[in-house]
Amino acid sequence: MLKAWKKSMKMLLTVTGLLIWISGCGSSSNDFPKLGGQEAISAFADSKSIQITGDIDDVNTFSDVIADENNVGEVREHGIINNRIAYSVDGEERFYIAFCDFDEEDEVVKTKNYPWSTTYTYYDMDGKRLGYAQDRVLFKGDDEDEWYVMVFMDTEGNMKNYYIEPYDDWGHDWAKSGAGVFNMDREKVGEISLELTNNFTHSFSIGMELGDAAEELSELDRVAIYWRCVSEMNKSYERE
């Protein structure tokens, strides 16, 4: 009964928000210039500031991508069990990311040098691998405790020069503490912010300020960061 009431209220809030937007009192992704084609892809790849939204109550997340105050396309998750997330421009999917299945061709990401966990594989629309992101232990504390950070790799498994690390040392909670972008000298160059914007509807906003890392972290890496953030939000604010 409570769930039905909450969903009814959520629909009412959605309609109310739409009426506010129509009356010109609200803001949306339509407030930003919309780019298309290669211009949109390049703007996304080169941007230092990215804003993407989501909703925990959605089975599959989707959002417009706002990069340096331009609307540069859409991210949309597909599937439930073997799900993936795709980036689209002008209604056409340009690449997608899926969880790594560790077949023979993926042996490149099975490193013996570092403990590792979840791995994401990047694909073009023909299924060709374009790179990876992975949770990996890079450093150990004085007490030999291990903690995982998110690293990014090319098709040969070579790590890029930047990684994402949550500020929460104890629970590694991205959602409630945020995360930093660091170079391999462990210097902070940027920030990932996660915010629950509406406690009732479970809407959230994810911001990326990439700083110096913007030169190296591609549009694929940025979508992988977003997907990881969505997972963190779902984990920390479970559906009631």
N, C-alpha and C positions, 0 to 999 in steps of 0.2 A: 504493500500500500504506500509506504514511504517512497519507494523507488518510483512508483507511478506518479506520485505527487511531484517529486523532484523533476521528473522528465517533463511533466506538464508545465511546471514553472519555468524550466529551461526554455521550452518552446515559446512561452509568453515573453521571456526576456529577449529571446532571439528576434521575435516580431517587433518588440519595443525598440530594440537596437536598430532594426531595419528602418523603422519609422523615423527615428532620430537621424539616421544617415540621410534618408530622403529629404528631410527638412533642412539639411545642411549644417546640423549641429554636431555631427560626429566626424570621425576620421577613419580612413581605411586605406588599403593598398592602392585604391584608385586615386589617392591624393598625390602619388608619385609618378613621374614620367615613366611610361612603359616602353622598354626597348625590345627589339626583336632580332632574330637571326644571329649572326656572328657578333654583332655589336653587343647583344645581351650577354652572350657567353663570355666575351672578353671582359665586359664590365664586371661580371661576377668573379671571374678569375683574378682580376687585378684589384678588387675592392679591399679596403681595410676594415670597413664596418658593414656588418650583415645583420639583418633582423628577420627572423622567421618565427611563426606562431604555431600553435597546436592546441589540441583539446584532449584531455585524458579520456573523455567519454567516447571519443571516436575509435572505432576498431582499427582503422587505418588512418594514420596522420596525413594531412595535406596542408599546404600553405603556399601563398605567393612568397617569392624571395625578394627582399628589399636590400639592395647592395649600394652603398654610398648614395642613398636616397633616390635610387632608380629601381623600378620594378623589372627584374631581369628574368622572370620565368616562374616556374612552379615546381615544388617537390611533392611527390605523392607516393604513399606506401601501397603496395599491392599484396594480396594474399593474407593468410592467417597463420598457417603452419610454416610453409616454405616462403616466407614473405621477403620482399625486396622493396627498395625505395628508388624512384626514378626522378631524374631532373628533366623538365620539359621546357621548351621555348616555342612560342607560336603554336601550342597544342601538339608539338612533335617531341617525343622522348629522345633525348640525346645520349644519355648513359644511365646505367642503373648499378646499384650496389646490393649485394646479397651476402649472407653469412657464408663463410668459407666451408666447403665440404671436405677439404683435405684429401682430394684424390691425388694421383701420382704427380700431376702437373703442379700441384700446390705444395709439394715437398719443400719448395723454396722458402716458405714461411715457417717451417718447423725447425726453428733454430735450437741448437744444443747449448748456446751460450747464455740464454736468458730463459727463465720460466715465462710462459706465455698463457694467455687465456683467449677470449673471444677474438676472432679475426674476421674482418670484412674484406670482400673481394670486389674490385671495381671492374665493370664490363662495358664495352661499347654495345650498340644494339645488335651487332652480329655475334655477340658472345665472346669477343676477344678480351683477354685480361689486360687491364690498364694499370693495375697497381693494387695496393693493400693498405689497410689500417689494422692495428692490432693492439690489444692490451698486453703490456709486457713489463716485466720487472727490470728496470735499468739500474736502480740504486738500492743499497741496503743501508739501514740505520746502524748506529753504533752497537745496538743490541742484536744486530743481524736480522731484524724484522724486514720483511719484504713488502713492497707496495707496488701496485700496478699503475702505469701511466699509459696514455694512448699515443702510439707512435705511427708514423706514416712511411710507406715503402714504395719503391718502384717495382717493376715486374720481376726484377732479379732478387728482390728481398733486401735491397740496400736501404737503410734508414735515411730519412731526410733529417735536416738539422734542427727540427723543432718537435716538441711533444706537448701534450696536454696533461696537467696534473691537478687533481682536486685539492682544494684548500683544506678539506677535512682530513687530517692525518689519521684519525682514529677509524672512522667508518667509511672513508673514501666516498662520501656522499656528495655528488655533483649538485644535486637538485637544491639542497638547502644551504650549501656553502659556496657554490660556484667553483670555478677552476681557472688556473692560469695557463698562459702559453709561454713556454720556456725554450731557450736554446740549449745546446748540449753542454754549455758552461754553467747551466742552471741559473741563468739570468732571465728574469721575467721580461717578456716583450709585449705581451697582450693579455687579454682576459676573455673568459667565457662566462656570461651571466645567464642564469635561469630564474625566471620569476613566475609564480602562480598569480596571474592577474585577476582571477575571479574565483574565490573559494567555493562559490555555489555551482557555477557551470564548469569548473575545472579547466578553464582556459589558461594557457600559459604563453610566455614570450621567451625566446632564446636570442641573445645578442652575442655577437662575436666582434671583438676589437682585436685585430690580428697584429697590428704594429709591423715590426720588421718581418714577421713570419708570412705576411701577405705576399712577399715576393716569391716564396717557395711553395706554400700550401695551395694546391690547385683547387678548382671548383669541385673536383671529386672529393678531396680531403674535407672540404667545407660541408658537403652533404653528409659525409660520414660522421663528422662532428655533430651535426644536427640530429642524425638518427640516434647516435649514442645519447645525446641529451634527452631526446624523447623517451628512450628506454629508462633513463634515470628518473625522469619525472613520473613515469608510470609506476616505477618501483617505489618511489618515496610517497606518492599520493595515490594509493590504490583506490580503485572504484569501491564505493560503499554499497 
